[in-house]
Amino acid sequence: MENINNSRLSIAPSNSAFLLIIGLITLILIRVFYVINQSSQPRSSTSKQKPLSTLIVLGSGGHTAEMINLLNVLPKNRFKPRYYIAAATDNMSLQKAQVLENSLLNEGGVDEVRSAQFMQIYRSREVGQSYITSVGTTLIALAHALWLMIKIRPHVILCNGPGTCIPLCVIAFIFKVFGIRWSYIFYVESIARVRRLSLSALLLYKLRMADQLFVQWPQLKSKYPRAHYVGRLM
């Protein structure tokens, strides 16, 4: 009888721990669905608009050129301070961003240059890298993205295609779920994407991590109904 009682006592804590885990998982799932639902809601503008700290993800090739064109029409006083991030192996993108910010200085906007910072992040996967070895580099990139997001804590994340944005968006989404920081993720698909989304856009679309995903071709809107068709931006 004593052995039976002891076994019952040992089972009880196990059941409690199991129920606690199930409860935590349930709460997290509820929070995830809440975040996804809130992210899909339209944003209301306030009369007194405060500056929004903005994280801008740059990518090699045409990604940075398109982003610079987009930033040229962005109200700089509304989106500041600005944090530019590019892959550690991308030596050109940050230089182009610095040229943009220096042009603001030439126009007399001294505060604009002071409100810009330039950073680099480890790339999740290099071009041609095998998927097996990319597992390790992706984990490193996620850890680096976590450190950057803790440091920056942006209100807005603006990206347009480079895979570098995925770890940052993942961390931003996790921060939303756990109530650490609500960063609005805006993804502008490249004009070069006519018939299907890029891998980065597809991941953010399928996982519902982007608050708004903009496309520049009506074919993409038809194929991905939750995207926002805005016509040609570049």
C-alpha positions as CSV (number, residue, x, y, z in Angstrom):
1,M,0.0,0.0,0.0
2,E,2.8,2.4,0.9
3,N,4.4,1.8,-2.5
4,I,1.2,2.5,-4.3
5,N,0.8,5.8,-2.4
6,N,4.4,6.8,-3.2
7,S,3.8,6.0,-6.9
8,R,0.6,8.2,-6.9
9,L,2.5,11.1,-5.3
10,S,5.3,10.8,-8.0
11,I,2.7,10.8,-10.8
12,A,0.9,13.9,-9.5
13,P,3.8,16.3,-10.0
14,S,4.3,14.9,-13.5
15,N,0.7,15.5,-14.4
16,S,0.9,19.0,-13.1
17,A,4.0,19.7,-15.1
18,F,2.4,18.3,-18.2
19,L,-0.7,20.5,-17.7
20,L,1.5,23.5,-17.1
21,I,3.3,22.9,-20.4
22,I,0.1,22.5,-22.3
23,G,-1.3,25.7,-20.7
24,L,1.8,27.7,-21.7
25,I,1.7,26.3,-25.3
26,T,-2.0,27.2,-25.5
27,L,-1.4,30.8,-24.3
28,I,1.5,31.2,-26.8
29,L,-0.7,30.0,-29.6
30,I,-3.5,32.4,-28.6
31,R,-1.0,35.2,-28.6
32,V,0.4,34.2,-32.0
33,F,-3.1,34.3,-33.5
34,Y,-3.8,37.6,-31.8
35,V,-0.5,39.1,-33.3
36,I,-1.4,37.8,-36.7
37,N,-4.9,39.2,-36.5
38,Q,-3.7,42.6,-35.3
39,S,-1.0,42.8,-38.0
40,S,-3.6,42.4,-40.7
41,Q,-5.7,45.3,-39.4
42,P,-5.3,48.8,-41.0
43,R,-3.3,51.3,-39.1
44,S,-5.0,54.5,-38.0
45,S,-3.1,57.7,-38.3
46,T,-3.0,60.1,-35.4
47,S,-3.0,63.9,-35.6
48,K,0.3,64.2,-33.6
49,Q,2.6,61.8,-35.5
50,K,5.7,61.0,-33.6
51,P,8.9,60.0,-35.4
52,L,9.3,56.2,-35.9
53,S,12.6,54.5,-35.5
54,T,13.1,52.6,-38.7
55,L,15.2,49.6,-39.5
56,I,16.0,49.5,-43.2
57,V,17.4,46.2,-44.6
58,L,19.6,46.5,-47.7
59,G,20.6,43.8,-50.1
60,S,23.2,43.4,-52.8
61,G,22.4,44.0,-56.5
62,G,19.2,45.7,-57.4
63,H,17.7,45.5,-53.9
64,T,19.6,48.4,-52.5
65,A,19.0,50.5,-55.6
66,E,15.2,50.0,-55.3
67,M,15.3,50.7,-51.6
68,I,17.2,53.9,-52.1
69,N,14.6,55.0,-54.7
70,L,11.9,54.2,-52.2
71,L,13.7,56.1,-49.4
72,N,14.0,59.2,-51.7
73,V,10.2,59.7,-51.4
74,L,9.9,58.7,-47.8
75,P,9.2,61.5,-45.3
76,K,12.5,61.6,-43.4
77,N,11.2,63.5,-40.4
78,R,8.5,60.8,-39.9
79,F,10.9,57.8,-40.1
80,K,13.9,58.5,-37.8
81,P,16.3,57.6,-36.5
82,R,17.1,55.3,-39.4
83,Y,19.2,52.2,-39.0
84,Y,20.6,50.7,-42.1
85,I,21.6,47.0,-42.1
86,A,23.4,45.0,-44.8
87,A,25.1,41.6,-44.9
88,A,28.6,41.5,-43.6
89,T,29.8,40.5,-47.0
90,D,28.0,43.3,-48.8
91,N,30.5,46.2,-49.1
92,M,28.5,48.4,-51.4
93,S,25.0,48.8,-49.9
94,L,25.9,50.7,-46.8
95,Q,28.1,53.0,-48.9
96,K,25.1,53.9,-51.1
97,A,23.0,54.5,-47.9
98,Q,25.7,56.8,-46.6
99,V,25.6,58.8,-49.9
100,L,21.9,59.2,-49.4
101,E,22.3,60.4,-45.9
102,N,25.1,62.8,-46.9
103,S,22.9,64.3,-49.5
104,L,20.5,65.2,-46.7
105,L,23.4,67.0,-45.0
106,N,24.1,69.0,-48.2
107,E,20.5,70.0,-48.2
108,G,20.9,71.5,-44.8
109,G,19.4,68.6,-42.8
110,V,22.1,68.2,-40.2
111,D,19.9,66.3,-37.8
112,E,19.0,63.9,-40.5
113,V,22.6,62.6,-40.7
114,R,22.9,62.3,-36.9
115,S,19.7,60.2,-36.9
116,A,21.2,57.5,-39.2
117,Q,23.3,54.5,-38.2
118,F,24.9,51.9,-40.4
119,M,25.3,48.2,-39.3
120,Q,26.1,44.8,-40.7
121,I,24.7,41.3,-39.9
122,Y,25.8,37.8,-40.6
123,R,24.3,36.4,-43.7
124,S,22.1,33.3,-43.3
125,R,23.1,31.7,-46.5
126,E,25.7,32.7,-49.1
127,V,25.0,32.3,-52.8
128,G,25.8,28.7,-53.7
129,Q,26.1,27.6,-50.1
130,S,24.7,24.1,-49.4
131,Y,21.5,23.9,-47.3
132,I,23.2,21.6,-44.8
133,T,25.9,24.0,-43.9
134,S,23.5,26.9,-44.0
135,V,21.8,25.5,-40.9
136,G,24.7,26.6,-38.7
137,T,25.1,30.0,-40.4
138,T,21.3,30.6,-40.0
139,L,21.6,30.0,-36.3
140,I,24.5,32.4,-36.1
141,A,22.5,35.0,-38.1
142,L,19.5,34.6,-35.8
143,A,21.7,35.1,-32.7
144,H,23.2,38.2,-34.3
145,A,19.7,39.4,-35.3
146,L,18.5,39.0,-31.7
147,W,21.4,41.2,-30.5
148,L,20.7,43.8,-33.1
149,M,16.9,43.9,-32.4
150,I,17.5,44.2,-28.7
151,K,19.9,47.1,-29.4
152,I,17.7,48.9,-32.0
153,R,14.1,48.1,-31.0
154,P,12.7,49.7,-34.1
155,H,9.1,50.8,-34.6
156,V,9.2,49.9,-38.3
157,I,11.1,47.4,-40.4
158,L,11.4,48.1,-44.1
159,C,12.7,45.5,-46.4
160,N,12.4,44.5,-50.1
161,G,13.9,41.1,-50.7
162,P,17.3,40.2,-49.4
163,G,17.4,37.0,-47.3
164,T,19.2,39.1,-44.6
165,C,15.8,40.4,-43.6
166,I,14.4,37.0,-42.6
167,P,16.2,36.6,-39.2
168,L,15.4,40.2,-38.3
169,C,11.7,39.7,-39.1
170,V,11.6,36.4,-37.2
171,I,13.0,38.0,-34.1
172,A,10.6,41.0,-34.5
173,F,7.7,38.6,-34.7
174,I,8.9,36.7,-31.6
175,F,9.1,40.1,-29.8
176,K,5.5,40.8,-30.7
177,V,4.3,37.5,-29.4
178,F,6.0,38.0,-26.1
179,G,5.1,41.7,-25.8
180,I,8.7,42.9,-25.9
181,R,8.3,45.3,-28.8
182,W,5.7,45.8,-31.6
183,S,7.7,46.4,-34.8
184,Y,5.6,46.9,-37.9
185,I,7.1,44.9,-40.8
186,F,6.6,46.4,-44.3
187,Y,7.8,44.4,-47.2
188,V,8.0,45.9,-50.7
189,E,8.5,43.2,-53.3
190,S,11.0,43.9,-56.1
191,I,9.7,45.1,-59.4
192,A,11.6,42.3,-61.0
193,R,9.2,39.8,-59.4
194,V,6.3,39.7,-61.9
195,R,4.8,36.2,-61.6
196,R,5.7,34.9,-58.2
197,L,7.1,36.1,-54.9
198,S,10.8,35.9,-54.0
199,L,11.6,33.3,-51.3
200,S,11.9,36.0,-48.6
201,A,8.5,37.5,-49.5
202,L,7.0,34.0,-49.7
203,L,8.2,33.1,-46.3
204,L,6.9,36.3,-44.7
205,Y,3.6,35.9,-46.6
206,K,3.0,32.2,-45.7
207,L,4.0,32.6,-42.1
208,R,2.0,35.9,-41.9
209,M,4.9,37.8,-40.3
210,A,4.7,40.9,-42.5
211,D,2.2,43.5,-41.4
212,Q,1.8,44.6,-45.0
213,L,3.4,43.1,-48.1
214,F,3.3,45.3,-51.3
215,V,3.6,44.0,-54.8
216,Q,4.1,46.0,-58.0
217,W,2.4,43.8,-60.5
218,P,-1.3,42.9,-60.6
219,Q,-0.5,39.2,-61.4
220,L,1.0,38.9,-58.0
221,K,-2.0,40.4,-56.3
222,S,-4.2,37.8,-58.1
223,K,-2.0,34.9,-57.0
224,Y,-1.4,36.2,-53.4
225,P,-4.6,37.9,-52.4
226,R,-3.4,39.2,-49.0
227,A,-0.7,41.2,-50.7
228,H,-1.3,44.9,-51.5
229,Y,-1.0,46.0,-55.1
230,V,0.4,49.5,-55.3
231,G,1.6,49.7,-58.9
232,R,5.2,50.6,-59.9
233,L,7.1,52.3,-57.2
234,M,10.6,52.3,-58.6
